[in-house]
């Protein structure tokens, strides 16, 4: 396994595209394979295959220009045809609230191009609050 600037750039680009409302970025960088999976922060956000890419594209379009994103630190690695990365962006929502999701992705090389095959986003909640 080796660190990968190429994968880190794809992940950083993901957040920059979301800020701008660039839904085409999701369509270009998310795999349409049936095994592709998106698990979002909302309990209802479980999307598979091409539905995941379309959901992410639509979400970027609807939020574009309304949010501000600081990408922050991105860690990314690759080995062979598989890559993965994590990010901890800071997203300022339209109401001014700041949301800092924990975000990870797995990528796979398809026809010579890296494609996201799994995304997981979650909201960190202290154990004391979760279990209280």
DALIN-V908077 format. One record per backbone hydrogen bond with DSSP energy under -1.0 kcal/mol. CO is the residue of the C=O (numbers start at 1). NH is the residue of the N-H. If there is no record, write none. Layout:
BEGIN
co=CO nh=NH
co=CO nh=NH
END
This chain:
BEGIN
co=2 nh=78
co=4 nh=8
co=5 nh=9
co=6 nh=10
co=7 nh=11
co=8 nh=12
co=9 nh=13
co=10 nh=14
co=11 nh=15
co=12 nh=16
co=13 nh=17
co=14 nh=18
co=15 nh=19
co=16 nh=20
co=17 nh=21
co=17 nh=22
co=19 nh=65
co=21 nh=23
co=22 nh=25
co=23 nh=27
co=24 nh=28
co=25 nh=29
co=26 nh=30
co=29 nh=116
co=33 nh=36
co=36 nh=49
co=37 nh=119
co=38 nh=47
co=39 nh=121
co=42 nh=45
co=44 nh=46
co=45 nh=40
co=47 nh=38
co=48 nh=51
co=49 nh=52
co=50 nh=54
co=51 nh=55
co=52 nh=56
co=53 nh=57
co=54 nh=58
co=55 nh=59
co=56 nh=60
co=57 nh=61
co=58 nh=62
co=59 nh=63
co=60 nh=64
co=63 nh=66
co=68 nh=92
co=70 nh=90
co=75 nh=86
co=76 nh=4
co=77 nh=84
co=78 nh=2
co=79 nh=82
co=81 nh=109
co=82 nh=79
co=83 nh=107
co=84 nh=77
co=85 nh=105
co=86 nh=75
co=87 nh=103
co=90 nh=70
co=91 nh=99
co=92 nh=68
co=93 nh=96
co=97 nh=93
co=99 nh=91
co=102 nh=122
co=103 nh=87
co=104 nh=120
co=105 nh=85
co=106 nh=117
co=106 nh=118
co=107 nh=83
co=108 nh=115
co=110 nh=113
co=113 nh=110
co=115 nh=108
co=116 nh=31
co=117 nh=37
co=118 nh=106
co=119 nh=39
co=120 nh=104
co=122 nh=102
co=126 nh=130
co=127 nh=131
END
